[in-house]
């Protein structure tokens, strides 16, 4: 069985750190905490789980901090988490079992990263990250912000998920944007990845016009992964929509089709365009495509766009097309993902009455 070092960088995480460490303490064999300047009880909480707590002067560069944390690891494999991440019980159990199966030829293992959730706790968005890496390979982190771990060799995928549970308290909400702004002031060169994530930060802070500029610069580099280019198109559609420039928003929704097979999110966006025009047969086609093009293993998955959103919209489309029974079927399928949703309940009442009237008429 391999042994695992958990390596984390933290700052002022007293609200979430204990929750994180408790979720994984019985799975990992070593916990490394790199503190970048906490002024709360973060280090006191960490000390309940490990003696390996190190101070690191923050230099506005996440990759440098992560690489330093990795340098303290002494076990065969390294696992990394953020303080507001956890392993749910089932996933912690899977990780413990995985430790028994990892072979010497394994270099890195990916896990799902569950980021968004609906009111019932169902996952609505997920990305895939390489979480477990062989220490002797000395894989390096890159990037001042929105850093990434460069891995190579024998790469494997697991069905384990890390769950992100942010407190949404505004903790360091402008930190990433400020790092990018400092990079601009220092005239540092932005990589294509930097352009994309800087644009994302600008969007998150409602600076839509500036975000548009950097999304377009990113696309024009022609060096981005196709999935990132598609996401940039979708983000551009959002930016223009927020600015009230409807035609541009529509254009970028369709432009996403130029960069790869239709993603469920793209299909739902195009379906919405046709619904707004009350072209329900055309809208239904694209919502059906969102379901057909459901992704199995993808870098980014907007799960809502391949599950309940298209089914809920198809309920409307087919009803408007006079296909009431088919509309009802899709509403019930949406209900499997959203069992307590008010929209599903309202539709269910509507379809019950509508189908009863149709049966009477027949």
C-alpha positions in Angstrom: 0.0 0.0 0.0 1.3 3.4 -0.9 1.6 6.3 1.6 0.2 9.7 0.9 1.4 13.2 2.0 -1.4 15.8 2.0 0.1 19.2 1.1 -2.0 22.4 1.7 -1.4 26.1 1.5 -3.6 28.2 3.9 -4.2 31.6 5.2 -6.9 32.6 7.7 -8.9 29.4 7.2 -10.2 28.9 10.8 -13.8 28.6 9.6 -13.1 25.6 7.3 -9.8 24.0 8.0 -10.9 21.5 10.7 -13.7 20.3 8.5 -11.3 19.6 5.7 -8.7 17.8 7.7 -11.2 15.7 9.6 -12.5 14.4 6.3 -9.2 13.0 5.3 -7.1 12.5 8.4 -7.7 8.7 8.5 -6.7 8.3 4.9 -3.5 10.2 4.5 -0.2 9.3 6.2 1.3 12.8 6.5 -0.2 16.3 6.6 1.9 19.3 5.5 0.5 22.8 6.2 2.2 25.8 4.6 0.8 28.9 6.2 1.1 32.1 4.2 0.4 34.6 7.0 -2.6 33.7 9.0 -3.8 36.1 11.8 -6.6 33.9 13.1 -6.6 30.4 14.6 -5.7 28.6 11.5 -2.3 27.3 12.8 -3.8 26.4 16.1 -6.4 24.2 14.4 -3.8 22.7 12.1 -1.7 21.7 15.1 -4.4 19.4 16.2 -3.8 17.3 13.1 0.0 17.7 12.4 3.2 19.0 13.7 4.4 19.8 10.2 3.3 23.4 9.9 5.6 25.7 8.0 5.6 29.5 7.5 5.9 31.0 4.0 6.1 34.7 3.1 3.3 35.4 0.6 4.7 36.7 -2.6 1.5 36.9 -4.7 2.2 33.7 -6.4 0.2 30.5 -5.8 2.5 28.2 -7.7 5.5 29.2 -5.7 3.6 28.4 -2.5 2.3 25.1 -3.7 5.7 24.0 -4.9 7.2 24.9 -1.5 4.5 22.8 0.2 5.2 19.9 -2.0 8.9 20.1 -1.2 8.2 19.1 2.4 6.4 15.8 1.5 8.2 12.6 2.5 5.7 10.0 1.3 5.4 8.2 -2.0 2.4 10.2 -3.3 1.2 13.7 -2.8 -2.4 14.8 -2.4 -3.4 18.5 -2.5 -6.5 20.2 -1.3 -7.7 23.7 -0.5 -9.0 24.4 3.0 -12.6 24.7 1.8 -12.5 21.3 0.2 -13.6 18.0 1.7 -13.8 14.3 1.0 -17.3 13.0 1.6 -17.3 9.7 3.5 -17.8 7.6 0.4 -15.0 9.3 -1.4 -12.6 9.0 1.6 -13.4 5.3 1.6 -12.7 5.1 -2.2 -9.4 6.9 -1.6 -8.4 4.4 1.1 -9.1 1.5 -1.2 -7.2 3.2 -4.0 -4.1 3.3 -1.9 -4.0 -0.5 -2.0 -4.3 -0.6 -5.8 -1.8 2.0 -7.0 1.1 0.4 -8.8 4.7 1.8 -9.2 3.9 2.6 -12.9 1.3 5.2 -11.8 2.5 8.9 -12.1 -0.7 10.8 -11.5 -4.4 10.2 -10.8 -7.3 12.6 -11.5 -10.4 13.1 -9.5 -13.6 15.0 -10.1 -13.9 18.4 -8.4 -17.5 19.2 -7.5 -18.0 22.9 -7.5 -21.7 23.7 -7.8 -24.8 22.2 -6.3 -28.6 22.6 -6.5 -31.0 22.9 -3.6 -31.1 19.2 -3.1 -27.3 18.8 -3.0 -27.0 17.5 -6.5 -23.9 18.4 -8.4 -24.4 21.0 -11.1 -20.9 21.8 -12.2 -17.7 19.7 -12.0 -14.1 19.8 -13.3 -11.4 17.2 -13.3 -8.0 17.8 -11.7 -5.0 15.7 -11.1 -5.0 15.4 -7.3 -2.7 12.5 -6.5 0.9 12.6 -7.9 4.1 10.6 -7.5 6.4 12.6 -5.3 9.7 11.4 -7.0 8.5 12.9 -10.3 8.8 16.4 -8.7 5.9 17.7 -10.8 5.8 21.5 -10.7 3.0 24.1 -10.3 2.8 27.0 -12.7 1.1 30.3 -12.6 0.8 33.2 -10.1 -3.0 32.7 -9.8 -5.3 29.9 -11.0 -2.2 27.8 -10.9 -2.0 24.4 -12.6 0.0 21.3 -11.9 2.0 20.0 -14.9 1.9 16.2 -15.0 3.0 13.6 -17.5 3.7 9.9 -17.8 1.2 7.2 -16.9 -2.0 9.3 -16.1 -5.0 7.5 -14.6 -8.5 8.6 -13.8 -10.5 7.7 -10.7 -14.2 7.9 -9.7 -13.3 9.8 -6.5 -14.6 13.3 -6.0 -13.3 16.2 -4.0 -16.2 18.5 -2.9 -15.8 22.2 -2.7 -17.8 23.8 0.1 -17.2 27.5 0.1 -18.7 29.6 2.9 -19.4 32.4 0.4 -18.3 34.9 3.0 -16.3 37.1 0.6 -13.1 35.7 2.0 -10.3 37.1 -0.2 -12.9 37.8 -2.9 -10.7 40.3 -4.8 -7.3 38.6 -4.2 -7.0 36.9 -7.6 -8.1 40.0 -9.4 -5.6 42.1 -7.5 -2.8 39.7 -8.4 -3.6 40.0 -12.1 -3.8 43.8 -11.8 -0.4 43.8 -10.2 0.9 41.7 -13.1 -0.4 44.3 -15.5 1.2 47.1 -13.6 4.5 45.2 -13.7 4.1 44.7 -17.5 4.3 41.0 -17.0 3.5 38.8 -20.0 0.1 37.1 -19.8 0.0 33.5 -21.0 -3.1 32.4 -22.8 -4.2 30.8 -19.6 -3.7 34.1 -17.7 -5.8 35.9 -20.3 -8.7 33.5 -19.9 -8.6 33.5 -16.1 -8.1 37.3 -15.9 -11.2 37.6 -18.1 -13.1 35.3 -15.7 -12.1 37.4 -12.7 -13.2 40.6 -14.5 -16.6 38.9 -15.3 -17.0 37.8 -11.7 -16.6 41.4 -10.7 -19.0 42.7 -13.3 -16.3 44.4 -15.4 -17.9 43.0 -18.6 -16.5 45.4 -21.2 -12.9 44.7 -20.0 -13.6 41.0 -19.7 -14.7 40.9 -23.4 -11.4 42.4 -24.4 -9.4 39.7 -22.7 -11.6 36.7 -23.7 -11.2 37.8 -27.4 -7.4 38.1 -26.9 -7.3 34.6 -25.4 -9.2 33.2 -28.4 -7.0 35.0 -30.9 -3.9 33.4 -29.4 -5.2 30.1 -30.9 -3.2 28.4 -28.2 -6.0 27.5 -25.8 -7.5 24.0 -25.2 -10.7 23.6 -27.3 -12.7 23.2 -24.1 -11.4 26.5 -22.7 -12.1 28.3 -26.0 -15.7 27.0 -26.0 -16.1 28.2 -22.4 -14.7 31.6 -23.5 -17.3 31.8 -26.2 -20.0 31.1 -23.6 -18.6 33.7 -21.3 -18.5 36.2 -24.1 -22.2 35.5 -24.6 -22.8 36.2 -20.9 -20.9 39.4 -21.0 -22.7 40.8 -24.0 -26.0 39.7 -22.5 -25.2 41.6 -19.3 -24.4 44.6 -21.4 -27.8 44.3 -23.2 -26.1 43.6 -26.6 -28.4 40.7 -27.5 -27.1 40.1 -31.1 -23.5 39.8 -30.0 -24.6 37.4 -27.2 -26.3 35.2 -29.8 -23.4 35.3 -32.1 -20.9 34.0 -29.5 -23.3 31.3 -28.5 -23.2 30.0 -32.0 -19.4 30.6 -32.4 -18.8 28.0 -29.7 -19.8 25.4 -32.3 -16.7 26.2 -34.4 -14.3 24.8 -31.8 -15.5 21.3 -31.2 -18.5 19.0 -30.9 -21.6 20.7 -29.3 -21.3 20.9 -25.5 -24.5 20.6 -23.4 -24.1 24.2 -22.2 -23.8 25.4 -25.8 -26.8 23.4 -26.8 -28.9 24.9 -24.0 -27.8 28.4 -24.9 -28.9 27.9 -28.5 -32.1 26.2 -27.4 -32.9 29.3 -25.3 -32.3 31.6 -28.3 -35.0 29.7 -30.2 -37.4 29.6 -27.3 -37.1 33.4 -27.1 -38.2 33.5 -30.7 -41.0 31.0 -30.0 -39.5 28.6 -32.5 -40.2 25.5 -30.4 -39.3 22.7 -32.9 -35.9 24.3 -33.3 -35.5 24.8 -29.6 -36.5 21.2 -28.9 -33.8 20.0 -31.3 -31.0 21.8 -29.4 -32.3 20.7 -25.9 -32.4 17.1 -27.1 -28.8 17.6 -28.3 -27.8 18.7 -24.8 -28.9 15.4 -23.5 -27.4 13.4 -26.3 -24.1 15.1 -26.0 -23.8 14.4 -22.2 -20.2 14.2 -21.3 -18.8 11.2 -19.5 -15.3 12.3 -18.6 -14.6 16.0 -19.4 -12.3 18.7 -18.1 -15.4 20.8 -17.2 -19.0 19.6 -16.9 -22.0 21.9 -16.5 -24.1 19.0 -15.2 -27.3 21.1 -15.0 -27.1 21.6 -18.8 -27.1 17.9 -19.5 -29.7 16.9 -17.0 -32.6 19.0 -15.6 -32.3 22.2 -17.7 -32.9 20.5 -21.1 -35.7 18.3 -19.7 -37.5 21.2 -18.1 -37.3 23.2 -21.2 -38.4 20.3 -23.4 -41.5 20.1 -21.2 -42.3 23.6 -22.4 -41.3 23.0 -26.0 -43.3 19.9 -26.5 -46.4 21.2 -24.8 -46.3 24.3 -27.1 -46.0 21.9 -30.0 -49.1 20.1 -28.9 -47.1 17.0 -27.7 -48.5 17.2 -24.2 -47.6 13.6 -23.2 -44.1 14.0 -24.3 -43.8 17.3 -22.4 -45.1 15.6 -19.3 -42.5 12.8 -19.7 -39.7 15.4 -19.8 -41.0 17.2 -16.8 -40.9 14.0 -14.8 -37.4 13.4 -16.0 -36.4 16.8 -14.7 -38.1 15.9 -11.4 -35.7 13.0 -11.0 -32.9 15.6 -10.7 -35.0 18.2 -8.9 -37.5 16.3 -6.7 -38.5 19.3 -4.7 -38.4 22.0 -7.4 -41.4 24.4 -7.5 -41.2 24.6 -11.3 -41.5 20.8 -11.7 -44.4 20.7 -9.2 -46.2 23.5 -11.0 -45.7 21.7 -14.4 -46.9 18.5 -12.9 -50.2 20.1 -11.8 -50.6 21.7 -15.2 -49.9 18.4 -17.1 -52.2 16.4 -14.9 -55.1 18.8 -15.7 -54.1 19.1 -19.4 -53.9 15.3 -19.9 -57.2 14.8 -18.1 -58.9 17.3 -20.5 -57.4 15.6 -23.5 -58.6 12.2 -22.3 -62.1 13.6 -21.8 -62.1 15.1 -25.3 -61.2 11.8 -26.7 
